[in-house]
Amino acid sequence: MCYLKTVLFVLIIQSIGNISSEIPDEPPNIVVILADDLGWNDFGIHGSNQIPTPNIDALGYNGVILDKFYTQQTCTPSRAALLSGKYPMRLGLQGTPIDAGENRSLPLDTPTMAEQLKKLGYSTHLVGKWHLGAACKEHTPTKRGFDTHFGYWNGYVGYFSYEINVSQPIDTTKNFSGFDLHDALRPQWAYQGQYATELFTKKSLEVIDKHDVSKPMFLMLSHLAGHTGHDGTELGVPNKTRTDEKYSYIKDGGRRNLADVVNILDWSVGEVVKKLSDRGMLENSIILFFSDNGAQTHGLFQNFASSWPFRGLKFTLFEGGVRGTGVMYSPLFKKQSYVNRQLIHITDLLPTFYRAAGGNVEDLGNIDGTDQWNAISNNEPTNRSTILISIDDLNGYSGILGYDGRYKLLNGSFKDGIYNDYFSESYRGPENPPYDISSVMKSNVNVAIQKLRENNPLAPATIKDLRKQVTLNSCRPANNTEVFTCNDMCLFDVYSDPCETTNIINDPSKERIVLNLKRKLNRYLSKIVPAANKKVDMLSDPKNFNNTWTPWLICDEKRQIYKYGWAEFYGNPFIALFKFISLYL
């Protein structure tokens, strides 16, 4: 009996040791780098040779390639899910993104990732895009847990002008146009004319340079690249002539621009990792790169990106809209240089990072995200088997992924399926240069990481093997002209049919699966917070604020009071009244 007690005691001590070793000894630096509207096929790591992305590729080859990583279908919902750990339908932020001049935001009673990490002693910084509301000062990043923010509040800006246009609600043939580049609440006109990707990279490097290394850092670099800018059609590059020469093998001019946008984005990733290495911070860092949603090959905000071979674009719940490109690196991972095929959702990032930072995930309250630290860092089985892809009550479509990510049930489509087809091209013809493994090996990311893995350096053979594992050959049918609207529901087996070519909703053998997924979807529907979309507010017009997008309301969300802040901005209530009346004269 005494012997059994001793054995039991030893086993308990060992298990405690194993648990403690699963998370870093010290809170790690957390760096999240977001691309905007880029597709599966816009990165070399997935098998395309057209656009060189050696730094992003090296991040995945040295770390973890997230093969079953799902996001939301558009910008605002993805950012809401990332920062809150909740499905957007619980926040009223499902569906179409927040317009400039719209009084809508991430609810103030919903803590952000920045606020949660600050509780654990982190300094918190956002560079680039916010897109979670700016009608009131209280909605903006430095009021939502970020110590600093340099960037823009709305969905996009010009790559050089930092201006955004939005249609007026009364006369949609006219636009509100204004400048949107801020340091906290202060407009930054002096930077107009500098290229956005380069500027946001520069500011991120300054954050890292100034960081007090005695405390952990959370840096979120949310790039404009490759969203269209200004009026929603610009795809800006620093030098168009140089772009056309460098990518002369690409026939389409829009795609050439996109190639340069992505290549400069890749440079940015390399600069950030190099700076972390130079400051001795890389050895205790977690770095995640991903795109917020799928490509928008054509249509609204057309950016010539590619989600090939998948069906669907941004705005859709098909794989082309929500299956994200994600790569993650940390020297703290037990298992490295592998393809992770666990089911992971964007809401999982908050609890995963919080756990890695030493926090108790239960302290995050009622969230939808699941702690995936063990699944990512050591490829252990995930406890997530289902993802609510989206419920968009405003546009009338929804989707759920179940059975460990195998079966997807869709109900309806965005705008009756205008983006549901196979739009993206493969861009894998003989005109493209060969994949350059040497550029991956020489990249800033790989050079920095190799200093930390001297005993197990990344080999070219490993690169070839990993790339082969995540390269999808065309799974599209040769002559498929059917565009599924899923108005009567669709069911797809995305394991055997990742291109979603065949709707198996009427397969008798799948009846129980359909009923089970319907029940789960209906449970979420019963808990939905209705979409809170509003029209653009006439009083938000930037011309009233020196042609700058500025918070135009004073908010008290606890009492649901929104006051127009004219007296505050103009210092005189009579001037405020005059400005209010003049809008309608």
Helices and strands as residue ranges (DSSP letters): H 2-21, E 29-35, G 40-42, G 44-46, H 54-62, E 64-66, E 69-70, H 75-84, G 88-90, H 113-118, E 123-129, G 137-139, G 141-143, E 148-152, E 163-167, E 175-179, E 182-183, E 186-187, G 189-191, H 196-210, E 217-222, H 240-246, H 253-278, G 282-284, E 285-291, H 319-322, E 326-329, E 338-340, E 344-345, G 346-348, H 349-356, G 361-364, H 373-378, E 387-392, E 397-402, E 407-411, G 414-417, H 437-442, H 444-450, H 460-470, E 490-493, G 508-510, H 511-525, G 538-540, G 542-545, E 553-556, G 557-559, E 561-564, H 566-570, H 573-582
